[in-house]
Amino acid sequence: MVTRGTMIGAMAAFLSVGLAAWNAGPTGGQATSATTTMSATSPVLVELFTSEGCSSCPPADLLLTRLVKESPIHGADVITLGFHVDYWDRLGWKDRFSSAAYTERQNRYAQAWRTDQIFTPQAVIDGRTQVIGSDAAAVVQAIDAARTRPRARVALTVNGGAAPTLAVTITPPAGVTMSGEIWLAIAEDGLASDVKSGENANRHIEHAGVVRRLDRIGRLPSGLSFTLADYAPKLDSGWKRGALRAVVLVQDEKTRAILGVGQTTL
């Protein structure tokens, strides 16, 4: 008899083997200190639009956790964000991580791509490509395609303490003129929920990169660099400090393409 636990375990093993097979690049691309995270690989952003009320989403959430563990992949430093949308909340289970702002973010992608269809689980890679969020092969193929694009360098430094501040420097690549919105996402890893009702009733779902807060912190002027010193992100006391990441991304206002992304632990 195949139980739900057996199926989930098999899926985890499949994703682990699959991602390891794709990972042909160097394994030491990420170096971390107490105050800053720098990357020797090309950073690629993977956004997952998901919901605890969607029965198709748990495998995609699991894939996101595997991407975190397996990065770098093919020389790409994979930066993950999980956006929990709110339109599933009225269908039997309210996702405690959901926000109308994240649904709006998903809708802005649909508008940029001139489609009226949004879905979960949806993975958006570098703001340019959308695939089914549980399709590991398609996600990694999109990551591989994205890593060679020129992008702005996003450097982050954390000044620690009870109320940490961020210093942000964004430098466009030589010979490339770009401009766009600058966003700061505070993401928390290692979260999980025991869903009591709805399509995922009685399931334990693990999450990675859950976006706790998303703020627009500036704009990259055309042809120039950007510097922000001593920015104090708003952190909730209920969030686990050791599991938080600050992710800064530069995004084209019209096409929604990601022009640069970087992260650091908090």
N, C-alpha and C positions, 0 to 999 in steps of 0.2 A: 504494500500500500504506500503510495506517495503522499506524504503529508506536506502542509504548507511550509513547515520549517525546512524539509528536505529540498523543496523547490527553491526557496530563498538561498539556501546554502549552495545549491548547484549553480544558481545564477551568479552568486558572488565568485565562485571558482571560475566560471566561464569568463566573466568580465576581467578577472585578474590575469588569466592566461592570455586573453585577447589583447589587453592593453600591453602586457609584457612583450608580446610578439611584435607589436607596432613600435615599441620603444627601441629604435635602433640607434638613437643618438647618444651623446655623452650622459653619464649618470650623475655627474657632479656639478650641474649647472647652477645650483642655488646655494648661496652662502648667507648665513644669517648671524647677526650680532645682537647684542642687547638693545641696540637703538636703531638699527637700520637693516633693511633687506635689499640686497642688490642681486641682479641676475646676469649671468654670462650667456644665457640663452635668449631666444626671442620670446617676449611675453605675448600670450594669446588669451583673450578673454572668452570664457564660456559662461553664458547666462542661461539658467534653466528656469522656465516659467512652469510652476508646479502647484499642486494643492494636495493636502491630506485628504480631501474629499473625493479625489479622482482615483479610481481603481487602476488606471493605467500608469500612474505616476510613481509608485514605489520602486520599480526597476530603474527608472530614470534617476531618482534620488540616490539609489545605490550606485549607479554609474558615476554620479558626481563625486561621491565619497572615494571611489576608485581612482578617478582622475587626480584628486588631491594627493593620494598616496603614491601614484605611479609617476607623477610629474618629476622631471621633464619628459616629454614624449616627442620623439623625432627632433630633438633640439628645441622644442617649444616649452617654455615655462608656462604651464597651464594655470591660469588664475580663474577661480570659480566663484560664481555668485548664484544663490538660489532665491528667486523672486516668487513668493507665494501670493498668487492672485486671489481675489475675493469673490469671484462669481460662482464658485462652488459652495460658498458658505451657506447658502439658502437651501441646499439639497441634502440636508441630513446631518452635516457635521461642520462646525465652524473651526476653521484652521486658525490656531492662535498666532500664527506668524503672518497671516494674510493682511494685505493692505490694498485699498483702492488705488493708491499711488503706483503700485506695481502692476495692477491691471492697466492703468493709464500708460505706463511705460511699454507694455506689450502692445497696446493699441497704437502707440506712436510708430512702432516698427511696422505694423500692418498698414498704416497710412503712408509711410515712406515707400513701402513695397507695392502700394496701390492694390491692396487686397482687403476684403471685408471679413476674412476668416482668421480667427485666433483659436488656439487649441492648447491643451495640455496633454502630455508633457511636451513642451517646445524648447529645444536648445537653439540658442542664437550664438553663433561663433563670430567674434570680432565685429558684431553689428552688421554683418554682411550676408551671412548664410544661415538659413533655418533648416533644421532637421528634426525628426522625431527624437525626443530626448532620451529614449531608451535604446536607440540604435547605436551601439558602441562603434561599429565599423564606420558609419556615416559621420559620427561626431569626430572620431580621430582623423578621418580623411579630411574633414573641413579644417581641423586644427593644423594638419600638415600643409594644406594649401595656404592657410593664413600666415604661417610663420615667416614666409619670405617677403612679405610686404614691408615697404619702408614705414617706419612709425616713429613718433616722437619718443624721446627718452624721458621717462617719469622717475625722478629720484625722490625718495621719501626718507625723512629722518624723524625719529620720535625722541622727544625730550620727556623722559619718564617721570614717574611720580604719581601721586594720588589723582591728579588731574593732568594727564599727559597732553602735550601740544605737538603739532605736526609742522614740519618745514617741508614745503613742496617746491620742486624745481622741474619745469617741463621745457625740454629743448627739442625743437623740430630737427629732423635729419638734414644734413648739409644738402643744399640745392633744392629742397622741397619747401614750398610755401603751403601752410595749412592753418586753419582756424577752427574753433569749435568750443562747445560748452565743456566746462570742467566739473566733474561730479566726484563726490566722496561717498563711498559706501562703507558702512560699518557692518562687517559680516562675522557671524559666530559659527564656529565648527563644533562638532561633537554633540549636537542636539538630537533629541528623539522624542517621539510621542506615542502613547498607547491610545489608539483611536477607538472610541466607544460606539460609534454609530456611523451611518452613511455607508457608502460603497466599500470602505476599508474597515468596517466594524471588526473589532477584535484583532487588529493587526498592530504590530509594533513597527514603527517606521523611523529609520535613522536618516538624519539630514547632514549636509555639509554646506558651508558657505551661506547660511541663512542670513539674508539681508535684514538687519535690524533697523537701519536708518539710511536714508539716501538724501543727500543735500547737494545742491548746485553751489559751488564755492568760487566760481570765477569763469573767465572766458579767455581762451588763448587767442591773442590778437594775430591777425594775418601777418605772417612773415617775421614774427617776433617770438621770444621766449617768455616764460611766465615764472614768477617767483612769489611764493606766499610763505611768510614766516610766522611762527607761533600761533598757528590756527588751533583752537581748542574744540575738538569734536565733542558733541553732547553724548555722554555715555550713561546708560541706565545702571543703577546699582545692582539690578537683578541679572545683568549679563556677566558671564564668566570672563574676567579680564585675561586669563591665560589662554582663552580660546578665541579671542577677537583678532580680526585683521582689518586694517584700513586699506581700502582699495581706491585709488584715484585713477579716473579714466577721462580721456579727452574724446569727445564725440561730435561728429559733424552734425550740425543742427538740422540739415535738410535730409541727407541720405541716411543718417543714423550710424554710419560707419565709425568704428572705433579707430582713432588715430594714434592712440598711445595708452598704455595702461601700466600701472605698477602697484605694488603692495608692500606692506610691512606689518609685522605683528605688533600688537599693543600690549 
